[in-house]
Amino acid sequence: MPTYDYECQTCGHQFEAKQSMKDPHLTDCPQQDCAGPVKRKIGAGAGFIFKGTGFYITDYRSDSYKAAKKKDSESSSASASTSTTASTSSTPSAPPAKTSTAA
């Protein structure tokens, strides 16, 4: 339920009220000695409130995007494992020895 800010036009008292969007606006000040009219103030609102561990852009991707991403990750992991086995199977060669020419 949204919270609305009100201000009394007579005494200046400001207060908040939780109301449904369908409820009518409040009209009277809640202070005991004041029965002046109140006006609902315009507020920025809360906007989005994210709760929990987090929100990621990939949470709501389409099925076609997920399938393409899975295919891409499988092909990249397969090529990475092939290059890793190729580099470990060959023996490293020693650098060529330098020969000095004395004159």
C-alpha positions as CSV (number, residue, x, y, z in Angstrom):
1,M,0.0,0.0,0.0
2,P,1.4,3.4,-0.9
3,T,2.3,6.1,1.6
4,Y,1.0,9.6,0.9
5,D,2.3,12.9,2.4
6,Y,-0.2,15.4,3.6
7,E,0.1,19.0,4.8
8,C,-2.5,21.0,6.7
9,Q,-3.4,24.3,5.1
10,T,-4.2,26.0,8.4
11,C,-1.6,24.9,10.9
12,G,1.1,23.5,8.6
13,H,1.2,20.1,10.2
14,Q,2.8,17.5,7.9
15,F,2.0,13.8,8.2
16,E,2.0,10.5,6.3
17,A,-0.9,8.2,5.6
18,K,-0.9,4.7,4.2
19,Q,-3.8,4.4,1.8
20,S,-5.0,2.3,-1.1
21,M,-4.9,4.0,-4.5
22,K,-8.6,3.7,-4.6
23,D,-9.2,5.4,-1.2
24,P,-10.4,9.1,-1.3
25,H,-8.0,11.8,-0.3
26,L,-8.0,12.8,3.4
27,T,-9.7,16.2,4.0
28,D,-9.3,17.1,7.7
29,C,-6.2,17.7,9.8
30,P,-5.6,14.9,12.4
31,Q,-4.5,17.5,15.1
32,Q,-7.0,17.9,18.0
33,D,-7.2,21.6,18.0
34,C,-7.2,22.0,14.2
35,A,-9.9,21.0,11.8
36,G,-8.3,22.7,8.8
37,P,-8.3,21.3,5.3
38,V,-5.3,19.2,4.2
39,K,-3.7,18.9,0.9
40,R,-1.9,15.8,-0.5
41,K,1.7,16.6,-1.5
42,I,3.3,15.3,-4.6
43,G,6.1,12.9,-3.7
44,A,8.8,11.2,-5.8
45,G,7.7,7.8,-4.6
46,A,9.8,4.8,-3.8
47,G,10.4,3.6,-7.3
48,F,11.9,0.1,-7.4
49,I,13.0,-1.6,-4.2
50,F,15.2,-4.6,-4.9
51,K,15.3,-7.2,-2.1
52,G,17.3,-10.4,-1.9
53,T,20.7,-11.4,-3.2
54,G,20.6,-9.3,-6.3
55,F,19.1,-8.6,-9.7
56,Y,20.8,-9.5,-12.9
57,I,20.0,-8.4,-16.5
58,T,20.2,-12.1,-17.5
59,D,17.4,-13.1,-15.2
60,Y,14.7,-12.4,-17.7
61,R,16.3,-13.3,-21.1
62,S,14.4,-15.1,-23.8
63,D,14.8,-18.8,-24.5
64,S,16.5,-18.2,-27.8
65,Y,19.2,-16.0,-26.1
66,K,19.8,-18.7,-23.5
67,A,20.2,-21.4,-26.1
68,A,22.7,-19.3,-28.1
69,K,24.6,-18.4,-25.0
70,K,24.8,-22.1,-24.0
71,K,26.0,-23.1,-27.5
72,D,28.6,-20.3,-27.4
73,S,29.9,-21.3,-23.9
74,E,30.1,-25.0,-25.0
75,S,32.1,-24.2,-28.1
76,S,34.5,-21.9,-26.2
77,S,35.1,-24.4,-23.5
78,A,35.7,-27.2,-26.1
79,S,38.3,-25.0,-27.9
80,A,40.0,-24.1,-24.7
81,S,40.3,-27.7,-23.6
82,T,41.8,-28.6,-27.0
83,S,44.4,-25.9,-26.9
84,T,45.3,-26.8,-23.3
85,T,45.9,-30.5,-24.2
86,A,47.9,-29.5,-27.3
87,S,50.2,-27.2,-25.4
88,T,50.8,-29.8,-22.6
89,S,51.5,-32.7,-24.9
90,S,54.4,-31.1,-26.8
91,T,57.7,-30.9,-25.0
92,P,59.2,-27.4,-24.7
93,S,62.4,-27.0,-26.7
94,A,65.5,-25.4,-25.2
95,P,66.6,-22.1,-26.7
96,P,69.4,-22.3,-29.2
97,A,72.9,-21.9,-27.8
98,K,74.8,-18.8,-28.6
99,T,78.1,-19.2,-30.4
100,S,80.7,-16.6,-30.0
101,T,83.0,-15.8,-32.8
102,A,86.4,-14.6,-31.7
103,A,88.5,-12.7,-34.2
